[in-house]
Amino acid sequence: MNTITQHDPTDWTKENLPDLVQLYRHLHAHPELSDQEGETAARLVSEFQALGAKVTANVGGHGIVALLDSGDGPTVMIRADMDALPIVEETGLAYASNVKAKDSHGMDVGVMHACGHDAHITSLIGVARYLAAHKALWRGTAMFVAQPAEERTTGAQAMLDDGLFERFPKPDCALAIHVDATLATGKIGYRPGYCFAGVDTVRVTMIGRGGHGAAPHETIDPIVLAAKLVLDLQTVISREIKPIEPAVITVGTFHGGTRHNIIADTCELEITVRSYSEDVRVHLLAAIERKARAIAMGGNAPVPKIVISPGIPSLHNDEQLVARLLPVFHGLVDAENIELSEPIMGGEDFSLFDRVGVPSFMWRIGTVNAHRLADWKSRNLSPPSLHSPLFYPDAEETLQLSITTMASAALEMLG
C-alpha cells in the first residue's frame, strides 16, 4: 500500500472496517437505556485509553471526554450519543439485542439501539483510531465526547452543567453525524441553518371528582375533560399558528381511571411540543395552558395542574461551517450522493452546543442499501423508521461513509 493510500480516510476505513463492524455488533447487542450507559462507557474508555488519549469519565453522568493532542492548533469536538431505547428488537439479526432492563419508572422493558447510536459511537472510535494513527496530518486537539441520555434530551445539558467547556478546552467547532433511515447507503444529507426542532414537554393533570360510574351526575369526570382537551389542542396548530411555521402538538400518553365502573379523580396527559421559532414555542405552551383551564372552567372542575418541562432548542447548523465542509464531502462521493435534507420535527440536544457559542454541524448518513430499498419498494412499503423495532442500518456501508466523512472533516478543521 502506498503512502497516500495509507493516509486516505476512505482506504484506511475500508482496511479497518472488519474490526469496527465487530465493535458495532457488540454495542448493538448490548444496549443500555438513558442514564444507564455504564458498560458502554467503560468499553469506550478502554478504547480511548488504548489510543493514548487523555480520558475523563463520568462527566454529566456516564459522559466521556477523550482528548488527543497533536501540537498547537484548534480544538475540534466530535460528539456521539450512547443511549438506547426501551424497545423490544424485532430485526431477527444474529446480533440482535435480547437485553431487558428497568426503565426510569421501574418497569421491565426491552432495550434496543433503534436510533443508530451504536453506529454513532462506533464511528467515534473509528475516527479516533484514524486520527491517533495519523498525527502527522493534523495539528491541534481532537476532543471526543461520548454523551449519555440523548433520548431524554438531558445528556448534553448535564455535561455542560458538569463543566464540559470549563474543565476541558472550549472547542472551535463541534461535529456530529446522525444515521438517516430515509437515505440510501452511500448518501450524505446536510442542511445549513435550522434542521431539527426544539422540544418541550407538558404534563397536564385534569382534576375531577370521582365516584360511581352509574351516578355520573354526582361526579366531575376528568377523563371526559381530558378527551375534550385532546381534541381542542388540534385546533392550536390548524387555527392559531401561521401555516408556513413548523409546529407540532402530540398527546403521547393518556392515563386515567382504575376500573370500568369507577369515575376517577384525575386524568393525566403527557404532551410533546415541537417548534422552530421562539415566538411559536411561546404561543404553543401558552395555548395548551389556556385550553386546559378553559375546559376545566367549562366543566365546573378545579384548575388543572400544568407542568411545563423546558426541553432543548432547535438545532442550528452553522452556515459557514457547512460551507467549509461541503467541498470535503464532494471530494469523497459523487454529487448525486449529496442531498439537501428537509428540516424535520425530531429533536437533538446537540443543539445546545451551538447555543453556548460553539459553531456546530450535524450531517446525516444513509443506512439502507439498494437491495433492501428495492425489497421494501416491491412490497409497497417504506423502510422502518428510526425508533422502529425493525430498524437497523447496513453496518458496513453505513460505517464506511460515517467514519470517512467525519475523519475527513476533522482533517479539514485540524489541518
Beta strands, then each sheet from edge to edge (+ up, - down):
strand 1: 54-59
strand 2: 63-70
strand 3: 75-81
strand 4: 100-102
strand 5: 108-110
strand 6: 140-147
strand 7: 173-184
strand 8: 188-190
strand 9: 193-196
strand 10: 198-207
strand 11: 211-212
strand 12: 247-256
strand 13: 262-263
strand 14: 266-275
strand 15: 305-312
strand 16: 315-317
strand 17: 338-340
strand 18: 360-368
sheet 1: 1+ 2- 6+ 3+ 7+ 18+ 8- 17-
sheet 2: 4+ 5-
sheet 3: 9+ 16-
sheet 4: 12+ 14- 10+ 15-
sheet 5: 11+ 13-
end
